[in-house]
Amino acid sequence: MIKVFLSILIIIIISITRAWAGDDPLTLESNKAAIDLVQAHADYVWTLIAAALVFFMQAGFALVECGFTRAKNAINIMMKNLMDFSMGSLAFWAVGFGIMFGVTNTGWFGTSGFFLSDFKVGGDPWVLAFWMFQVVFAATAATIVSGAMAERTRFIGYLLYSIVISALIYPVFGSWAWGSLFNGNGWLEGLGFIDFAGSTVVHSVGGWAALAGAIVLGPRMGKYAKDGSIKPILGHNIPLAALGVFILWIGWFGFNPGSTTAANKDIAMIFVNTNLAAAAGTVFAMFTSWIKFGKPEFSMSLNGALAGLVAITSPCATVTPLSAIIIGAIAGIIVVLSVLFFDKIRVDDPVGAISVHGVNGAWGTLAAGIFNIGGTSAKIIGVQALGIVACFVWTFVTAFILFKIIDITVGLRVSPEEEAVGLDHSEHGGNAYPDFAVSAYAQQ
């Protein structure tokens, strides 16, 4: 910020000096260098502020997941959200960034930039701001999975997963869709694939990895009865989950508008589209749950807000505000039906991460082609569909294999006894609410 103010001060001094000397008044052409300097500094400041907002989303995810799960697993959820960002940052620094944005001639992944050779004294300083913005995106993809695998995953297994998704799974697909944002050249973006802020690159990657993890793990004990009935396992603190959703909503104003990585007027419409889609998702999820259950269900409404945000992430810069409302509204309906569908096929997702991020990430990416402000065509929609399928195949298959390997080697799921007692005690030796402790078995 100091540099921005100094740059503005320089322009003022130049203007006064030229006026005193009788020269021509200040114009864009005569002071282009100074104006470019101010713009460059503003781009840095905006990108890093946006990165900070996206980082704040980690708190939102942690609160949503904690609130939607049982008290005996609160420390475990918080620990996972802490460590997937910490481990993921190191893995993305060491390997992931090079794979995602390194120079490539094939369009499949980067072959340079490993261990951040671009991070050097005298090098391009933009790489630092750009990396900071990208690493918080990588962390978002990683943390989505923890909610779907909550309450029965071994901590060591989750740590190994966090490293691999940040170092390999997310960066490879990211290279396909976003490689040219730095030094790369992805094959999907070469076809015209639209995913401005990551409905597919970030959210579907996290959602499909979550689906693979939930399948390999299996459901929580007591979730599905032998007769096929479903036993709801209620979260212990819905107000906490609600606070998490509000934090995520705020963070999305960095996630989507920040993807310009430039302080320009385009962010205004992106802000508006992001907010309208979230609002529409909330309202339509509420009405859908009201029709399905006879009451306006709160947790479904919360996930409706997130579904709208996920869906607008891809088309936020390329659709009108009216289209954003339609996209968010459809997302709100989809998320309720999707949660019920996965429960019906016995895929236990405690927080609805697969439906919010995987399914609605795909919907938002398709919607970017359908509602494209510059016009749509069968070709555009076809490319969007290709990107959706490519993301699912790459992410789900790779994550499924990864989770199977972890399960065979170090073990992915805790024992029934540990699950019954709670992961806070069995994995971390702690108790999130020591003054309000209850029998772990009473929570079954």
C-alpha positions as CSV (number, residue, x, y, z in Angstrom):
1,M,0.0,0.0,0.0
2,I,2.9,2.4,0.8
3,K,4.2,2.0,-2.8
4,V,0.8,2.8,-4.2
5,F,0.5,6.0,-2.2
6,L,4.1,6.9,-3.2
7,S,3.3,6.4,-6.8
8,I,0.2,8.6,-6.6
9,L,2.3,11.2,-4.8
10,I,4.9,11.1,-7.7
11,I,2.1,11.8,-10.2
12,I,0.9,14.8,-8.2
13,I,4.5,16.2,-7.9
14,I,5.0,15.7,-11.7
15,S,1.8,17.5,-12.4
16,I,2.6,20.5,-10.1
17,T,6.1,20.7,-11.6
18,R,4.9,20.7,-15.2
19,A,2.2,23.3,-14.4
20,W,4.9,25.5,-12.7
21,A,7.2,25.2,-15.7
22,G,4.4,26.1,-18.1
23,D,4.5,22.7,-19.8
24,D,1.4,20.9,-21.1
25,P,-1.1,19.7,-18.4
26,L,-1.0,16.2,-17.1
27,T,-2.3,13.7,-19.6
28,L,-2.5,9.9,-19.9
29,E,0.0,9.8,-22.7
30,S,2.6,12.1,-21.1
31,N,2.6,10.2,-17.8
32,K,2.1,6.7,-19.0
33,A,5.0,5.3,-17.1
34,A,3.8,6.7,-13.8
35,I,0.2,5.5,-14.4
36,D,1.5,2.0,-15.3
37,L,3.4,1.9,-12.1
38,V,0.3,2.7,-10.1
39,Q,-1.7,0.1,-11.9
40,A,1.0,-2.5,-11.4
41,H,1.1,-1.8,-7.7
42,A,-2.7,-1.9,-7.5
43,D,-2.7,-5.3,-9.2
44,Y,-0.3,-6.6,-6.6
45,V,-2.3,-5.2,-3.7
46,W,-5.7,-6.5,-5.0
47,T,-4.3,-9.9,-5.8
48,L,-2.8,-10.4,-2.3
49,I,-5.9,-9.0,-0.6
50,A,-8.0,-11.5,-2.6
51,A,-5.6,-14.3,-1.6
52,A,-6.1,-13.3,2.1
53,L,-9.9,-13.5,1.6
54,V,-9.5,-17.0,0.0
55,F,-7.3,-18.1,2.8
56,F,-10.0,-17.0,5.3
57,M,-12.3,-19.5,3.5
58,Q,-10.2,-22.2,5.3
59,A,-11.9,-21.0,8.6
60,G,-15.2,-21.2,6.9
61,F,-14.7,-24.8,5.7
62,A,-13.4,-25.7,9.2
63,L,-16.5,-24.3,10.9
64,V,-19.0,-25.8,8.4
65,E,-17.4,-29.3,8.7
66,C,-17.1,-29.0,12.5
67,G,-20.7,-27.9,12.9
68,F,-22.1,-30.6,10.7
69,T,-20.3,-33.4,12.5
70,R,-20.4,-34.7,16.1
71,A,-18.7,-33.0,19.1
72,K,-16.4,-36.0,19.6
73,N,-14.7,-35.3,16.3
74,A,-14.3,-31.5,16.5
75,I,-10.6,-31.4,17.1
76,N,-10.0,-33.9,14.3
77,I,-11.9,-31.7,11.8
78,M,-10.0,-28.6,12.9
79,M,-6.7,-30.4,12.8
80,K,-7.3,-31.6,9.2
81,N,-8.2,-28.1,8.0
82,L,-5.1,-26.8,9.7
83,M,-2.8,-29.4,8.2
84,D,-4.2,-29.7,4.7
85,F,-3.3,-26.0,4.2
86,S,0.0,-26.3,5.9
87,M,1.1,-29.6,4.2
88,G,-0.5,-28.5,0.9
89,S,1.4,-25.2,0.9
90,L,4.7,-27.0,1.1
91,A,3.8,-29.6,-1.5
92,F,2.5,-26.9,-3.9
93,W,5.7,-24.9,-3.4
94,A,8.0,-27.8,-3.9
95,V,6.2,-29.6,-6.8
96,G,2.6,-28.6,-7.6
97,F,3.3,-25.0,-8.9
98,G,5.8,-26.3,-11.4
99,I,3.5,-29.0,-12.7
100,M,0.6,-26.5,-13.0
101,F,2.3,-23.5,-14.4
102,G,5.7,-24.6,-15.6
103,V,6.7,-24.4,-19.3
104,T,5.0,-27.1,-21.3
105,N,5.1,-28.1,-25.0
106,T,2.6,-30.9,-24.7
107,G,-0.3,-29.2,-23.0
108,W,-0.5,-32.0,-20.3
109,F,1.6,-30.6,-17.5
110,G,4.5,-28.3,-16.8
111,T,8.1,-29.7,-17.1
112,S,9.9,-26.8,-15.6
113,G,9.7,-24.7,-12.4
114,F,10.0,-27.6,-10.0
115,F,11.1,-26.4,-6.5
116,L,10.2,-22.9,-7.7
117,S,13.3,-22.0,-9.6
118,D,11.4,-18.9,-10.4
119,F,11.6,-17.8,-6.8
120,K,15.0,-16.2,-7.0
121,V,16.6,-12.8,-6.1
122,G,16.3,-10.5,-9.0
123,G,13.6,-12.6,-10.7
124,D,10.1,-11.6,-11.6
125,P,8.4,-10.4,-8.4
126,W,5.0,-11.1,-9.8
127,V,5.6,-14.9,-9.3
128,L,5.4,-14.3,-5.6
129,A,2.0,-12.7,-5.7
130,F,0.7,-15.1,-8.3
131,W,1.9,-18.1,-6.3
132,M,0.3,-16.8,-3.1
133,F,-3.1,-16.5,-4.9
134,Q,-2.7,-20.0,-6.4
135,V,-1.7,-21.8,-3.3
136,V,-4.9,-20.8,-1.5
137,F,-6.8,-22.3,-4.4
138,A,-4.9,-25.5,-4.1
139,A,-5.7,-25.6,-0.4
140,T,-9.4,-25.1,-1.1
141,A,-9.5,-28.2,-3.4
142,A,-7.7,-30.2,-0.7
143,T,-9.9,-29.2,2.2
144,I,-13.2,-30.0,0.4
145,V,-12.4,-33.7,0.9
146,S,-12.1,-33.6,4.7
147,G,-15.8,-33.0,5.2
148,A,-16.9,-36.0,3.1
149,M,-14.5,-38.3,4.9
150,A,-15.2,-36.9,8.3
151,E,-15.5,-39.0,11.5
152,R,-13.8,-42.2,10.4
153,T,-10.5,-41.3,8.6
154,R,-7.1,-42.0,10.1
155,F,-5.2,-38.8,10.5
156,I,-2.0,-40.1,8.9
157,G,-3.9,-41.3,5.8
158,Y,-5.4,-37.8,5.4
159,L,-2.0,-36.2,5.6
160,L,-0.7,-38.4,2.8
161,Y,-3.7,-37.5,0.7
162,S,-3.3,-33.8,1.3
163,I,0.3,-33.9,0.0
164,V,-0.6,-35.8,-3.2
165,I,-3.6,-33.7,-4.1
166,S,-1.7,-30.5,-3.7
167,A,1.5,-31.8,-5.4
168,L,-0.1,-33.8,-8.3
169,I,-3.9,-34.3,-8.7
170,Y,-5.0,-30.7,-8.5
171,P,-2.0,-29.2,-10.4
172,V,-2.2,-31.6,-13.4
173,F,-5.8,-30.7,-14.1
174,G,-5.1,-27.1,-13.3
175,S,-2.4,-27.1,-15.9
176,W,-4.9,-28.4,-18.5
177,A,-7.3,-25.5,-17.9
178,W,-5.2,-22.6,-16.5
179,G,-1.5,-23.3,-17.5
180,S,-1.2,-20.2,-19.7
181,L,-1.9,-17.9,-16.8
182,F,1.8,-18.1,-16.1
183,N,4.2,-20.2,-18.3
184,G,2.1,-23.2,-19.3
185,N,-0.1,-24.1,-22.2
186,G,-3.0,-26.4,-21.3
187,W,-4.8,-28.5,-23.9
188,L,-8.3,-27.8,-22.5
189,E,-7.8,-24.0,-22.5
190,G,-6.5,-24.4,-26.0
191,L,-9.9,-25.7,-27.0
192,G,-11.6,-22.6,-25.4
193,F,-12.6,-24.2,-22.1
194,I,-14.3,-21.6,-19.8
195,D,-13.6,-21.9,-16.1
196,F,-12.8,-18.3,-14.9
197,A,-12.4,-19.0,-11.2
198,G,-12.6,-22.8,-10.8
199,S,-16.0,-24.4,-10.6
200,T,-14.3,-27.5,-12.1
201,V,-10.5,-26.8,-11.6
202,V,-11.0,-26.3,-7.8
203,H,-14.4,-27.4,-6.7
204,S,-15.1,-30.4,-8.9
205,V,-11.5,-31.7,-8.3
206,G,-12.2,-31.5,-4.6
207,G,-15.7,-32.9,-5.0
208,W,-14.7,-35.9,-7.1
209,A,-11.8,-36.7,-4.8
210,A,-14.2,-36.6,-1.9
211,L,-16.5,-39.1,-3.7
212,A,-13.6,-41.5,-4.2
213,G,-12.6,-41.1,-0.5
214,A,-16.1,-41.7,0.8
215,I,-16.5,-44.8,-1.4
216,V,-13.2,-46.3,-0.3
217,L,-13.9,-45.5,3.4
218,G,-17.5,-46.7,3.5
219,P,-20.2,-45.1,5.6
220,R,-20.0,-44.2,9.3
221,M,-21.2,-46.8,11.8
222,G,-25.0,-46.7,12.2
223,K,-25.6,-44.5,9.2
224,Y,-27.5,-47.2,7.1
225,A,-29.6,-49.9,8.6
226,K,-29.7,-53.5,7.2
227,D,-33.3,-52.9,6.1
228,G,-32.0,-50.0,3.9
229,S,-33.3,-47.2,6.1
230,I,-31.2,-44.1,6.7
231,K,-30.4,-42.9,10.2
232,P,-29.6,-39.2,10.3
233,I,-26.4,-38.4,12.2
234,L,-27.0,-34.9,13.3
235,G,-24.2,-32.3,13.5
236,H,-23.5,-30.9,17.0
237,N,-23.5,-27.2,16.3
238,I,-25.5,-25.8,13.4
239,P,-24.9,-22.1,14.4
240,L,-21.2,-22.9,14.0
241,A,-21.9,-24.3,10.5
242,A,-23.9,-21.2,9.7
243,L,-21.1,-18.9,10.7
244,G,-18.8,-21.0,8.4
245,V,-21.1,-20.4,5.5
246,F,-21.2,-16.7,6.0
247,I,-17.3,-16.7,6.2
248,L,-17.2,-18.7,2.9
249,W,-19.6,-16.3,1.3
250,I,-17.3,-13.4,2.2
251,G,-14.2,-15.3,1.1
252,W,-15.8,-15.9,-2.3
253,F,-15.5,-12.2,-3.0
254,G,-11.8,-12.8,-3.1
255,F,-12.1,-16.2,-4.9
256,N,-14.1,-15.0,-7.9
257,P,-13.2,-11.3,-8.4
258,G,-9.6,-11.9,-7.3
259,S,-9.2,-14.3,-10.3
260,T,-8.8,-11.2,-12.4
261,T,-5.4,-10.8,-10.7
262,A,-5.9,-7.2,-11.7
263,A,-7.4,-4.1,-10.1
264,N,-9.8,-3.2,-12.8
265,K,-13.5,-2.4,-13.3
266,D,-14.4,-6.0,-14.3
267,I,-14.5,-7.0,-10.6
268,A,-17.8,-5.1,-10.1
269,M,-19.9,-7.4,-12.2
270,I,-18.1,-10.5,-10.8
271,F,-19.0,-9.3,-7.3
272,V,-22.6,-8.8,-8.2
273,N,-22.9,-12.2,-10.0
274,T,-21.3,-14.0,-7.1
275,N,-23.6,-12.5,-4.6
276,L,-26.8,-13.0,-6.7
277,A,-26.0,-16.7,-7.4
278,A,-25.4,-17.4,-3.7
279,A,-28.7,-15.7,-2.7
280,A,-30.7,-17.5,-5.4
281,G,-29.1,-20.8,-4.3
282,T,-30.1,-20.2,-0.7
283,V,-33.7,-19.4,-1.5
284,F,-34.3,-22.2,-3.9
285,A,-32.6,-24.8,-1.7
286,M,-34.9,-23.6,1.1
287,F,-38.0,-24.0,-1.1
288,T,-36.9,-27.3,-2.4
289,S,-36.4,-28.7,1.1
290,W,-39.7,-27.2,2.2
291,I,-41.5,-29.1,-0.6
292,K,-39.5,-32.3,0.1
293,F,-39.7,-32.4,3.9
294,G,-42.6,-30.1,4.8
295,K,-40.4,-27.7,6.6
296,P,-37.7,-25.1,5.4
297,E,-34.7,-27.2,6.4
298,F,-31.8,-25.1,7.6
299,S,-28.7,-27.2,6.7
300,M,-30.0,-27.6,3.1
301,S,-30.4,-23.9,2.9
302,L,-26.8,-23.4,4.0
303,N,-25.6,-25.8,1.4
304,G,-27.8,-24.0,-1.1
305,A,-25.7,-20.9,-0.6
306,L,-22.5,-22.8,-1.1
307,A,-24.0,-24.6,-4.2
308,G,-24.8,-21.2,-5.7
309,L,-21.3,-19.9,-5.0
310,V,-19.7,-23.0,-6.5
311,A,-21.9,-22.9,-9.6
312,I,-21.2,-19.2,-10.4
313,T,-17.4,-19.6,-9.9
314,S,-16.8,-20.7,-13.5
315,P,-19.1,-18.3,-15.3
316,C,-18.9,-15.3,-12.9
317,A,-17.1,-13.1,-15.5
318,T,-18.9,-14.2,-18.6
319,V,-22.7,-14.1,-17.7
320,T,-25.2,-11.4,-16.9
321,P,-26.6,-10.9,-13.4
322,L,-30.0,-12.4,-14.5
323,S,-28.1,-15.5,-15.7
324,A,-26.3,-15.6,-12.4
325,I,-29.6,-15.8,-10.6
326,I,-30.8,-18.6,-12.8
327,I,-27.5,-20.5,-12.4
328,G,-27.7,-20.1,-8.6
329,A,-31.4,-21.1,-8.4
330,I,-30.8,-24.3,-10.3
331,A,-27.8,-25.1,-8.1
332,G,-30.0,-24.7,-5.0
333,I,-32.4,-27.3,-6.4
334,I,-29.7,-29.6,-7.5
335,V,-27.9,-29.7,-4.2
336,V,-30.9,-30.9,-2.3
337,L,-31.7,-33.6,-4.8
338,S,-28.1,-34.6,-5.0
339,V,-27.7,-35.0,-1.3
340,L,-30.7,-37.3,-1.2
341,F,-29.4,-39.3,-4.1
342,F,-26.0,-40.0,-2.6
343,D,-27.7,-41.0,0.7
344,K,-30.0,-43.4,-1.3
345,I,-27.0,-45.1,-2.9
346,R,-25.3,-45.3,0.5
347,V,-22.5,-42.9,0.0
348,D,-22.0,-41.2,3.4
349,D,-21.1,-37.6,3.0
350,P,-21.6,-35.9,6.4
351,V,-21.4,-32.3,5.1
352,G,-22.7,-32.7,1.5
353,A,-19.3,-31.8,0.0
354,I,-19.8,-34.1,-3.1
355,S,-23.1,-32.5,-3.9
356,V,-22.0,-28.9,-3.3
357,H,-18.6,-29.0,-4.9
358,G,-18.5,-32.0,-7.3
359,V,-22.0,-31.9,-8.8
360,N,-22.5,-28.2,-8.7
361,G,-19.0,-27.6,-9.9
362,A,-20.0,-29.5,-13.0
363,W,-23.3,-27.7,-13.3
364,G,-21.5,-24.3,-13.1
365,T,-19.0,-25.2,-15.7
366,L,-21.7,-26.3,-18.1
367,A,-23.7,-23.2,-17.3
368,A,-20.7,-21.1,-18.4
369,G,-21.2,-22.4,-21.9
370,I,-25.0,-22.2,-21.9
371,F,-25.3,-18.7,-20.5
372,N,-22.1,-17.2,-22.1
373,I,-22.6,-13.5,-22.5
374,G,-20.6,-13.6,-25.8
375,G,-22.9,-16.1,-27.3
376,T,-23.2,-19.9,-27.1
377,S,-23.0,-22.8,-29.5
378,A,-22.9,-26.5,-29.6
379,K,-19.1,-26.3,-29.8
380,I,-18.8,-24.2,-26.6
381,I,-21.1,-26.5,-24.7
382,G,-19.3,-29.5,-26.0
383,V,-15.9,-28.2,-24.8
384,Q,-17.4,-27.5,-21.4
385,A,-18.8,-31.0,-21.2
386,L,-15.4,-32.4,-22.3
387,G,-13.7,-30.5,-19.5
388,I,-16.2,-31.8,-16.9
389,V,-15.7,-35.4,-18.0
390,A,-11.9,-35.0,-18.2
391,C,-11.9,-33.7,-14.6
392,F,-14.0,-36.5,-13.3
393,V,-12.0,-39.2,-15.0
394,W,-8.6,-37.8,-14.0
395,T,-9.6,-36.9,-10.4
396,F,-11.9,-39.7,-9.4
397,V,-9.7,-42.5,-10.8
398,T,-6.4,-41.1,-9.5
399,A,-7.9,-40.3,-6.0
400,F,-9.6,-43.7,-5.8
401,I,-6.2,-45.4,-6.5
402,L,-4.5,-43.2,-4.0
403,F,-7.0,-43.9,-1.3
404,K,-6.8,-47.7,-2.0
405,I,-3.0,-47.5,-1.7
406,I,-3.2,-45.6,1.6
407,D,-5.8,-48.1,2.9
408,I,-3.6,-51.1,2.0
409,T,-0.4,-49.5,3.4
410,V,-0.8,-47.2,6.5
411,G,-4.6,-47.7,6.7
412,L,-7.3,-45.2,5.8
413,R,-10.1,-45.9,8.3
414,V,-9.9,-46.0,12.1
415,S,-11.1,-49.1,14.0
416,P,-14.8,-49.4,15.1
417,E,-13.7,-48.8,18.7
418,E,-11.9,-45.6,17.8
419,E,-14.8,-44.4,15.7
420,A,-17.2,-45.0,18.6
421,V,-15.0,-43.1,21.1
422,G,-14.4,-40.3,18.7
423,L,-11.3,-39.2,16.7
424,D,-10.6,-36.4,19.1
425,H,-9.6,-38.9,21.8
426,S,-8.3,-41.8,19.7
427,E,-6.3,-39.7,17.2
428,H,-5.3,-36.6,19.1
429,G,-5.8,-37.4,22.8
430,G,-8.0,-34.4,23.3
431,N,-11.5,-33.2,24.0
432,A,-12.9,-30.1,22.3
433,Y,-15.5,-29.5,25.0
434,P,-14.0,-30.7,28.3
435,D,-16.6,-28.9,30.5
436,F,-19.4,-30.5,28.6
437,A,-18.1,-34.0,28.0
438,V,-20.6,-36.8,27.5
439,S,-20.2,-40.5,26.9
440,A,-18.9,-41.1,23.4
441,Y,-21.2,-44.1,23.1
442,A,-24.2,-42.0,24.0
443,Q,-23.5,-40.0,20.8
444,Q,-24.0,-43.1,18.6
